């Protein structure tokens, strides 16, 4: 299984490239402009609603992880990384998705009257008319099933356009409340009554493949309660006309173009209509066309029409030098981590490094196979998953060391098997809680937060395969070799380790006074949290909006050079991108006129001459709905994690883990407030990573507490908690050091964006390690002490003496 998984990953890696986000490789930038209609003005409020609809469309399409900004009152700037066909994306974004249902009044001209409905596919027998057969059955809709089939000319050559392209608007009276003339699927002009139903009456749509009738892909539309009665009335009125009458047809119009105009089946009763509450839109759709149409219907109509006014290719947010430096930092950090694991665990460490490489291969292959887009915030999910992959191996090896110390005559292979068995519960619980968060962030959030959920989920699944399958196969095979049996010290698990040995000598009683640790955590919380009120949060351009200035330059300019010059001029957070025609775009925080002049002068000096083409105020890319969705997703994720932890560990331990996580979040945000660091999309990804790490760390400690409580039921809980902490310290130290190497390299060698990202993770790593031991555990003891009555159950050590529980590996025990 391991070899097959790795082989498949290698094949996908070699044959399928992964998509990189706009901030890593550049991409397509589309500028849309909203247009007023007779009923709706294209003001700032309408444009904001349009932005949210577009964001939902892009997220559902899976085109990319987008950046969407409102520029001024009626312009929207969309950045789409990894798009193969920018024109196609622009068309999908620009479709207003105005869906209406009309009664057909009759043909618009005598030249088309005789051909109306000719050669339609019958919904009853599924046959098509031919060019020679003028008696072909009309398109029909079945009573009760809610099914309708669009009329098609039997002599059609099969060249089906995309929905909406085959008809052209033919009337100046283009409002849905007025009569109009449009061309049907065969090109015949029809007179349509005012709209009887609109997209607001539609509950949902789904693309389906009809394999029984062989009619190909179609879109099933389900109506709401009011829409269902309206559909029955519309089809009932059409059913009163005789068969073959053009007025027996119903026209379904999308964006002023007829996409289906079926005739009502003769079995449908006059004035009764189709009462099934649903219908099918057919039209020889391909798979992609049917899914696109259902997406547009589900996504809803744009509040106002939009027009693409500009479309171009832009350079990456991070310059080439910054990307290269970040890559080197990742290589160096990973190399140091691998070296550390080798030194500590020797042969088992070498095999763990191989498995870690397989983890990277699996993650990359999964990204490529799913067509996901890897962006800078998305890398945060993999950083957390790498830490969890290393952590799983360390957990297993430390448990194997404990087993080897308990049973001096046990072989390395027997100790390894026991290590995997004993560590499985902690690995499973930590990964499941992380997957819960990743899944909820994907389904409830959008934009970069959703992208984080995708990459985190992929990384966690890959890390589980790496640690529980690949590492186990390699480790057990190696431990069974004769040279390892003869020289057990080579394995790396035939000793208790330096950290555990020192703990055995000192045997500190850390949980003797848990309230002191809680007081220290409270002090740290107050000191860091006060920064939120004293200094406040410095929200980045994504949250606050800013200014976008476009220049045309005399000569080609390296964006990295311009970015450095603007940083020296006092604009270190300016985002500089190269446009497709050799110009530059500069995006900064809100600027005064004097600051704008300074920016222009700096660009002019660097480029040897620059002319300003555009200067606009842009809205926040992390819009209100995105922020609200992220908060809702995070709240639901935390609640679900709490329920899971309560079911697995009792509510006391689950509550303590979640409270410790909130403690870590407040401290991290407070420290960034004191440092004056920007709160932007990259920080948001780092914050989500810290949340996952904090809960994971607490689970490892509580898993050991649960195990000791099961073995020593008469022992006071504070003493068991103290022993659990001491037994998991080697794992905590080794896992933390492995992560520190990677993060320190990113902080020192990475670009500006990655420096803040790595700094946030370093702070979160230190705080999370502290809180799992000195916040979550003491809080659990306090909650447990308040829950239990005096003299009953497990009580504090000072009330009832009990035998001491030795640290695993203590030969005196």
Buried (B, 14 or more C-beta within 10 A) or exposed (E): EBEEBBEBBEEBBEEBEBBBBBBBBBBBBBBBBBEEBEEBEBEEEBBBBBBBBBBBBBBBBEBBBBBBBBBBBBBBBBBBBBBEEBEBBBBBBBBBBBBBBBBBBBBBEEEBEEBBBBBBBBBBEEEBBEEEBEEBBBBBBBBEBBBBBBBBBBBBEEEBEBBBEBBEBBBEEEBBEEEBBBBBBBEBBBBBBBBBBBBEBBBEBBBEEBEEBEBBBBBBBBBBEEBBBBBBBBBBBBBBBEBEBBBBBBBBBBBBBBBBBBBBBBEBEEEBBBBBBBBBBBBBBEEEBBBBBBBBBBBBBBBBBBEBEBBBBBBBBBBEBBBEBBEEBBEBBBBBBBEBBBEBBBBBBBBBBBBBBBBBBBBBBBBBBBEBBBBBBBBBBBBBBBBBBBBBBBBBBBBBBBBBBBEEEBBBBBBBBBBBEBBBBBBBBBBBBBBBBBBBBBEBBBBBBBBBBBBBBBBBBBBBBBBBBBBBBBBBEBBEBEEBBEEBEBBBBBBBBEBBEEBBEEEEBBBEEBEEBBEBBEEBBEEBBEBBEEBEBBBBBBBBBBBBBBBBBEEEBBBBBBBBBBBEBEBEBBBBBBBEEEBBBBBBBEBEEEBBEBBBEBBBEBBEEBBBBBBBBBBBBBBEBBBEBBEEBBEBBBEBBBEBBBEBBBBBBBBBBBBBBBBBBBBBBBBBBBEEBBBBBBBBBBBBBBBBBBBBBBBBBBBBBBBBBEEBEEBBBBBBBBBBBBBBBBBBBBBBBBBBBBBBBBBEBBBBBBBBBBBBBBBBBBBBBBBBBBBBBBBBBBBBBEEBEEEEEBBBBEEEEBEBBBBBBBEEE
